Amino acid sequence: MFNLPASAPWWAAVFVVLVGLLIIGFNRFMRHFWPQNSADRKAVLLERQREKTRRRKEAEKQRALREARRTQQRDAARQPAPPS
């Protein structure tokens, strides 16, 4: 078919072929799992955005609770002990 010199960088040729196969495989994977209809695609993106927002709000709520606990513990440690 074609002849390459004996000193040809075979590793480079193999690398190019593997990258090409990965790109083709990724493209087929995305076509199979990513909606082709733009309305469906929009619904998928909106659902991802809602989920991301929900997780962010949950993380902020947990962070606020931890901060409130730390503040409460710090204030309790600063309180002088009641006289006996």
C-alpha positions in Angstrom: 0.0 0.0 0.0 2.6 2.5 1.1 6.1 2.2 2.4 7.6 4.2 5.3 11.3 4.4 5.9 12.7 2.1 8.6 13.3 5.1 10.9 9.7 6.3 10.8 8.2 7.3 14.1 5.8 4.4 14.5 4.7 5.6 18.0 3.5 8.9 16.4 1.5 7.0 13.8 -0.1 4.8 16.4 -0.8 7.9 18.6 -2.6 9.7 15.7 -4.7 6.6 14.9 -5.7 6.2 18.6 -6.6 9.8 18.9 -8.7 9.5 15.8 -10.5 6.5 17.1 -11.1 8.2 20.4 -12.7 11.2 18.7 -14.9 9.0 16.5 -15.9 6.9 19.5 -16.7 10.0 21.6 -18.8 11.4 18.8 -20.9 8.2 18.5 -21.3 8.1 22.2 -22.6 11.6 22.4 -24.9 11.1 19.5 -26.4 8.1 21.2 -26.9 9.7 24.6 -27.2 13.4 23.8 -30.7 14.4 22.6 -30.8 15.5 18.9 -34.0 17.5 19.3 -33.2 21.1 20.4 -36.2 21.1 22.8 -35.0 18.0 24.5 -31.5 19.3 24.6 -32.8 22.5 26.3 -34.8 20.4 28.8 -31.6 18.4 29.7 -29.6 21.6 30.1 -32.3 23.2 32.3 -32.5 20.1 34.5 -28.7 20.1 34.9 -28.8 23.7 35.9 -31.6 23.1 38.4 -29.7 20.3 40.0 -26.5 22.3 40.1 -28.4 25.2 41.8 -30.1 22.8 44.3 -26.7 21.3 45.2 -25.2 24.8 45.6 -28.0 25.9 47.9 -27.7 22.8 50.0 -23.9 23.3 50.3 -24.5 26.9 51.3 -27.0 25.8 53.9 -24.6 23.3 55.4 -21.8 25.9 55.4 -24.1 28.3 57.3 -25.0 25.7 59.8 -21.3 24.8 60.4 -20.5 28.5 60.8 -23.4 29.0 63.3 -22.1 26.0 65.3 -18.6 27.4 65.4 -19.8 30.8 66.5 -21.9 29.2 69.2 -19.0 27.1 70.5 -16.7 30.1 70.4 -19.2 32.2 72.3 -19.7 29.4 74.8 -16.0 29.2 75.4 -15.7 32.9 76.0 -18.4 32.9 78.6 -17.0 33.0 82.1 -17.9 30.1 84.3 -20.8 30.8 86.7 -19.7 31.5 90.3 -20.1 28.6 92.6 
